[in-house]
Amino acid sequence: MAKNDNSVNIESGQGGEGERYHHGDLRSALIEEGLKRLEAAPAEMLSLREIARNVGVSATAVYRHFPDKQALMHALAEVGDELMASEFEVAMAAEKPGKEAFDAMGRAYVHFALKNPSLFRLMMTGDMKGAGEKSRGRAMLVNAIAEMGRGRAGQAVLDVRIMRAWAMVHGLAMLMLDGLVPADPKMIGKVLDANVL
């Protein structure tokens, strides 16, 4: 069988003989199923066998695309980052460039976390550090703060501003996810639209 062939043998249940099953893009199907599972349960509850079964392939087929569960978790985190970055773009496009667009990005961050709690928590775990280094969402945050500084601030100042802005949106998201403060959309706006830079 060719290395990139997505055909796998699964048990037919009749006399132990396997039947040929072809999946057009197995890697994407596995990621899609992983995202569905994250809507219902936290990442630590994900099972590669269950994902394979739900997609309709043998468990061994998964390992051709993801050598272990951690590899699938990284792929899910990367997809999550793209989804969040897309929400940033939509939110920012609806506002004037500068501070208003930046505040909209912060609100989008918290709303994304509340809509996708398990995916968001996965994206923010220490194990996903490698995925975070390539984060388009983080790059958008860095660029937005740098643009507002318009070259007047040195890198050390920008680094502090980036950390402060991220800490504020992330802290609010986690407080709401953990039920320590109400997940009130009006409160999100009041907290994040305050002038903190």
LUMTI-573412 format. One record per residue (C-alpha): residue number from 1; residue in one letter; x, y, z. Coordinates in steps of 0.1 Angstrom, whole numbers, always signed. Each point is the difference from the previous one (the first is absolute). Last residue first. Example, Ala and Ser with C-alpha at 12.3 -4.5 7.8 and 13.67 -1.06 7.14 Angstrom:
<sites>
  num  residuo     c1     c2     c3
    2        S   +137    -11    +71
    1        A    -14    -34     +7
</sites>
This chain:
<sites>
  num  residuo     c1     c2     c3
  197        L    -25   +506   +272
  196        V    -28     -8    +24
  195        N    -28    +23    -11
  194        A    -31    -19     +9
  193        D    -16    -18    -29
  192        L    +10    -34    +14
  191        V    -19     +2    +33
  190        K    -31    +17    -11
  189        G     -3    -20    -32
  188        I     +4    -34    +18
  187        M    -25    +12    +26
  186        K    -26     +6    -26
  185        P     +5    -35    -14
  184        D     -6    -15    +35
  183        A    +18    -33     +7
  182        P     -6     +5    +37
  181        V    +32     +0    +22
  180        L    +17    -29    +17
  179        G    -18    -25    -23
  178        D    +33    -16    -12
  177        L     -6    +10    -36
  176        M     -8    +36    +11
  175        L    +32     +4    +21
  174        M    +19    -17    -28
  173        A    -12    +24    -27
  172        L     +6    +30    +23
  171        G    +36    -12     +7
  170        H     +6     -6    -37
  169        V    -12    +34    -10
  168        M    +19    +18    +26
  167        A    +32    -21     -1
  166        W     +1     +4    -38
  165        A     -1    +38     +3
  164        R    +26     +1    +28
  163        M    +24    -24    -18
  162        I     -2    +19    -32
  161        R     +5    +33    +18
  160        V    +30    -14    +18
  159        D    +15    -13    -32
  158        L     -6    +34    -17
  157        V    +18    +18    +28
  156        A    +30    -23     -4
  155        Q     -1     +3    -38
  154        G     +3    +38     +1
  153        A    -31    +22     -3
  152        R     -3    +29    -25
  151        G     -3    -23    -31
  150        R    -37     +7     -5
  149        G     -9    -12    +35
  148        M    -35     -8    -12
  147        E    +16    -20    -29
  146        A    +22    -20    +24
  145        I    -31     -9    +21
  144        A    -19    -12    -31
  143        N    +30    -19    -13
  142        V     +6    -19    +32
  141        L    -37     -9     +3
  140        M     -2    -11    -36
  139        A    +32    -21     +5
  138        R    -17    -17    +30
  137        G    -30     -9    -21
  136        R    +22    -13    -28
  135        S    +16    -24    +25
  134        K    +33    -15    -11
  133        E    +15     +1    +35
  132        G    -33    -11    +14
  131        A     +2    -34    -18
  130        G    +34     -7    +15
  129        K    -13     +9    +35
  128        M    -30    -23     -3
  127        D    +11    -21    +30
  126        G     -2    +31    +22
  125        T    -37     +0     -5
  124        M    -17    +30    -16
  123        M    -12    -16    -32
  122        L    -15    -29    +20
  121        R    -19    +25    +22
  120        F    -14    +17    -31
  119        L    -11    -32    -16
  118        S    -17    -11    +32
  117        P    -17    +34     +5
  116        N    -11     +7    -36
  115        K    -28    +26     +2
  114        L    +13    +16    +32
  113        A    +36     +0    -12
  112        F    -10    +16    -34
  111        H    -20    +27    +19
  110        V    +30     +8    +21
  109        Y    +23     +4    -30
  108        A    -26    +18    -21
  107        R     -3    +26    +28
  106        G    +37     +5     -1
  105        M     +0     +3    -38
  104        A    -28    +26     +2
  103        D    +22    +20    +25
  102        F    +28     +0    -26
  101        A    -24    +12    -27
  100        E    -11    +29    +21
   99        K    +36     +8    +10
   98        G    +13     +2    -35
   97        P    -20     -6    -32
   96        K    -37    +10     +2
   95        E    -22    -30     +7
   94        A    -18    -27    -19
   93        A    +32    -13    -15
   92        M    +14     -7    +34
   91        A    -28    -24    +10
   90        V     +2    -19    -33
   89        E    +38     -2     +1
   88        F     +0    -11    +37
   87        E    -25    -27     -8
   86        S    +23    -13    -28
   85        A    +29     +0    +25
   84        M    -21    -21    +24
   83        L     -8    -26    -27
   82        E    +37     -1    -11
   81        D    +11     -5    +36
   80        G    -26    -28     +5
   79        V    +14    -17    -31
   78        E    +35     +1    +15
   77        A    -13    -13    +33
   76        L    -17    -29    -17
   75        A    +32     -9    -19
   74        H    +20     +2    +33
   73        M    -26    -23    +17
   72        L     +3    -25    -29
   71        A    +37     -1     +5
   70        Q     -4     -4    +37
   69        K    -23    -30     -5
   68        D    +27    -19    -18
   67        P    +16     -7    -34
   66        F    -27    +22    -17
   65        H     -5     -5    -37
   64        R    +10    -36     -5
   63        Y     -9     -6    +37
   62        V    -37     +6     -7
   61        A     -2    -30    -24
   60        T    +10    -23    +29
   59        A    -32     +8    +18
   58        S    -20    -14    -29
   57        V    -22    +23    -20
   56        G    -36    +12     +2
   55        V     +4    +36    +10
   54        N    -18     -7    +33
   53        R    +22    -31     +6
   52        A    +32    +19     -7
   51        I    -10    +27    +24
   50        E     -9    -26    +26
   49        R    +33    -17     -4
   48        L    +19    +33     +2
   47        S    -17     +7    +33
   46        L     -8    +35    +12
   45        M     -7     +4    +37
   44        E    +31    +21     +7
   43        A    -12    +25    -26
   42        P    -32     +9    +19
   41        A    -33    -14    -11
   40        A    -30     +8    -22
   39        E    +12    +27    -23
   38        L    +34    -16     +1
   37        R    -14    -31    -16
   36        K    -11    +20    -30
   35        L    +35    +16     -3
   34        G    +15    -35     +1
   33        E    -25    -12    -27
   32        E    +11    +29    -23
   31        I    +37     -8     +7
   30        L     -6    -36     -9
   29        A    -19     +9    -31
   28        S    +28    +24    -11
   27        R    +27    -28     +4
   26        L    -23    -25    -18
   25        D     -4    +20    -31
   24        G    -19    -21    -26
   23        H     -7    -30    +22
   22        H     +0    -33    -17
   21        Y    -11    -32    +16
   20        R    +10    -35    -12
   19        E    -17    -28    +18
   18        G    +16    -22    +26
   17        E     -9    -37     +6
   16        G     -7    -11    +35
   15        G    -29    -23    -11
   14        Q    -23    +29     -6
   13        G     +7    +29    +24
   12        S    +13    +21    -29
   11        E    +32     +8    +19
   10        I    +18    +31    -13
    9        N    +28     +2    -25
    8        V    +13    +34     -9
    7        S     +0    +22    -31
    6        N    +15    +35     +6
    5        D    +30     -7    -22
    4        N    +29    +23     +9
    3        K    +25    -27     +8
    2        A    -10    -22    -30
    1        M    -14    -34     +9
</sites>
